[in-house]
């Protein structure tokens, strides 16, 4: 089985060689620097509002799924803020700014929107 070449950690200024992605030290620093969910607005009020929304919207509403018949869509498990600003944004609790999404589709959308930030 061929071995993959080591690469330099992509964090600016870090010379550590890793098999892929950030080195463990830079990963830990990035995790510590990220605000906790409650600090980002994902508190009890948000959990209650999103649970109620998912009760009314049980199927994924992403563009990929809305092209499919209802029973072929993924089951929604998360509520996405269409504007990408989260609960602390100006439309954080405006349900017209929400869409129900499956975990995989929400993660894909979030990664595409926040890549490199």
C-alpha contacts under 8 A as a table, 3 or more apart, distances in Angstrom:
res1	aa1	res2	aa2	distance
4	X	19	X	7.19
5	X	19	X	6.94
6	X	17	X	5.84
6	X	18	X	5.40
6	X	19	X	4.71
6	X	20	X	7.20
7	X	17	X	5.24
7	X	18	X	5.39
7	X	19	X	6.15
7	X	20	X	6.65
8	X	14	X	7.54
8	X	15	X	5.90
8	X	16	X	5.65
8	X	17	X	4.49
8	X	18	X	6.11
9	X	12	X	8.00
9	X	14	X	6.02
9	X	15	X	6.41
9	X	16	X	5.59
9	X	17	X	5.93
9	X	18	X	6.06
9	X	20	X	7.81
9	X	21	X	6.26
9	X	22	X	4.87
9	X	23	X	5.69
10	X	14	X	7.33
10	X	21	X	6.68
10	X	22	X	5.93
11	X	14	X	5.63
11	X	22	X	6.64
11	X	26	X	7.00
16	X	23	X	6.65
17	X	23	X	7.34
18	X	21	X	6.83
18	X	22	X	6.98
18	X	23	X	5.77
22	X	26	X	6.01
22	X	27	X	5.94
23	X	26	X	5.42
23	X	27	X	6.18
24	X	27	X	5.01
24	X	28	X	6.15
25	X	28	X	5.21
25	X	29	X	6.31
26	X	29	X	5.03
26	X	30	X	6.13
27	X	30	X	5.19
27	X	31	X	6.23
28	X	31	X	5.14
28	X	32	X	6.16
29	X	32	X	5.13
29	X	33	X	6.15
30	X	33	X	5.16
30	X	34	X	6.35
31	X	34	X	5.38
32	X	35	X	7.73
35	X	39	X	5.91
35	X	40	X	6.55
36	X	39	X	5.25
36	X	40	X	6.52
37	X	40	X	5.02
37	X	41	X	6.46
37	X	42	X	5.21
37	X	43	X	7.21
38	X	41	X	5.16
38	X	42	X	4.95
38	X	43	X	4.96
39	X	42	X	7.32
40	X	86	X	7.66
40	X	87	X	7.37
40	X	88	X	6.76
41	X	46	X	7.23
41	X	86	X	7.32
41	X	87	X	5.22
41	X	88	X	5.53
42	X	45	X	7.74
42	X	46	X	5.45
42	X	47	X	6.81
42	X	87	X	6.68
43	X	46	X	5.31
43	X	47	X	6.25
44	X	47	X	5.07
44	X	48	X	6.15
45	X	48	X	5.26
45	X	49	X	6.19
46	X	49	X	5.11
46	X	50	X	5.95
46	X	87	X	7.13
46	X	93	X	7.84
47	X	50	X	5.28
47	X	51	X	6.04
48	X	51	X	5.23
48	X	52	X	6.32
49	X	52	X	5.24
49	X	53	X	6.25
49	X	93	X	7.93
50	X	53	X	4.94
50	X	54	X	6.15
50	X	78	X	7.58
50	X	79	X	5.99
51	X	54	X	5.15
51	X	55	X	6.33
52	X	55	X	5.12
52	X	56	X	6.66
53	X	56	X	5.27
53	X	57	X	6.03
53	X	79	X	7.63
53	X	95	X	7.91
53	X	100	X	7.65
54	X	57	X	4.77
54	X	58	X	5.31
54	X	76	X	6.97
54	X	77	X	7.14
54	X	78	X	7.45
54	X	79	X	7.20
54	X	100	X	6.43
55	X	58	X	5.90
57	X	60	X	7.82
57	X	76	X	7.54
57	X	100	X	6.25
58	X	75	X	6.09
58	X	76	X	5.34
58	X	77	X	7.79
58	X	100	X	7.20
59	X	70	X	7.33
59	X	73	X	6.21
59	X	74	X	6.03
59	X	75	X	4.72
59	X	76	X	4.78
59	X	100	X	6.73
59	X	101	X	7.11
59	X	102	X	7.82
60	X	65	X	6.15
60	X	66	X	7.51
60	X	73	X	6.14
60	X	74	X	5.45
60	X	75	X	5.74
60	X	76	X	4.62
60	X	99	X	7.78
60	X	100	X	5.28
60	X	101	X	4.21
60	X	102	X	5.51
61	X	65	X	6.04
61	X	66	X	5.63
61	X	76	X	7.88
61	X	99	X	5.85
61	X	100	X	5.42
61	X	101	X	5.73
62	X	65	X	5.39
62	X	66	X	6.11
62	X	99	X	7.30
62	X	100	X	7.56
62	X	101	X	6.22
62	X	105	X	7.17
63	X	66	X	5.24
63	X	67	X	6.60
64	X	67	X	5.79
64	X	68	X	7.42
65	X	68	X	5.29
65	X	72	X	7.93
65	X	73	X	5.28
65	X	74	X	7.13
66	X	69	X	7.46
66	X	70	X	7.71
66	X	73	X	7.47
68	X	72	X	6.10
68	X	73	X	6.24
69	X	72	X	5.51
69	X	73	X	6.79
70	X	73	X	5.52
74	X	101	X	7.93
74	X	102	X	6.02
75	X	101	X	7.55
75	X	102	X	5.86
76	X	79	X	7.88
76	X	100	X	5.53
76	X	101	X	4.60
76	X	102	X	4.26
76	X	103	X	7.31
77	X	100	X	7.19
77	X	101	X	6.19
77	X	102	X	5.19
77	X	103	X	6.11
78	X	100	X	5.89
78	X	101	X	5.33
78	X	102	X	6.11
78	X	103	X	6.29
78	X	106	X	7.28
79	X	98	X	6.31
79	X	99	X	5.67
79	X	100	X	4.61
79	X	101	X	5.97
80	X	84	X	7.65
80	X	86	X	7.95
80	X	98	X	5.44
80	X	99	X	5.20
80	X	100	X	6.18
80	X	101	X	6.60
80	X	106	X	6.77
81	X	84	X	5.15
81	X	85	X	6.60
81	X	86	X	5.64
81	X	87	X	7.77
81	X	92	X	7.17
81	X	97	X	5.71
81	X	98	X	4.78
81	X	99	X	6.68
82	X	97	X	5.33
82	X	98	X	5.66
82	X	99	X	6.72
83	X	86	X	7.79
83	X	97	X	6.76
84	X	113	X	7.90
85	X	88	X	6.86
85	X	89	X	4.90
85	X	92	X	7.15
86	X	89	X	5.60
86	X	92	X	5.57
87	X	91	X	7.40
87	X	92	X	3.78
87	X	93	X	6.19
88	X	91	X	7.88
88	X	92	X	5.52
89	X	92	X	4.86
91	X	94	X	5.03
91	X	97	X	6.53
92	X	97	X	7.47
93	X	97	X	7.92
94	X	97	X	5.57
94	X	98	X	7.24
95	X	98	X	5.09
101	X	105	X	6.25
101	X	106	X	5.71
102	X	105	X	5.37
102	X	106	X	6.04
103	X	106	X	5.23
103	X	107	X	6.00
104	X	107	X	5.20
104	X	108	X	6.14
105	X	108	X	5.06
105	X	109	X	6.17
106	X	109	X	5.14
106	X	110	X	6.05
107	X	110	X	5.12
107	X	111	X	6.01
108	X	111	X	5.20
108	X	112	X	6.18
109	X	112	X	5.16
109	X	113	X	6.21
110	X	113	X	5.14
110	X	114	X	6.03
111	X	114	X	5.29
111	X	115	X	5.57
112	X	115	X	5.61
114	X	117	X	5.57
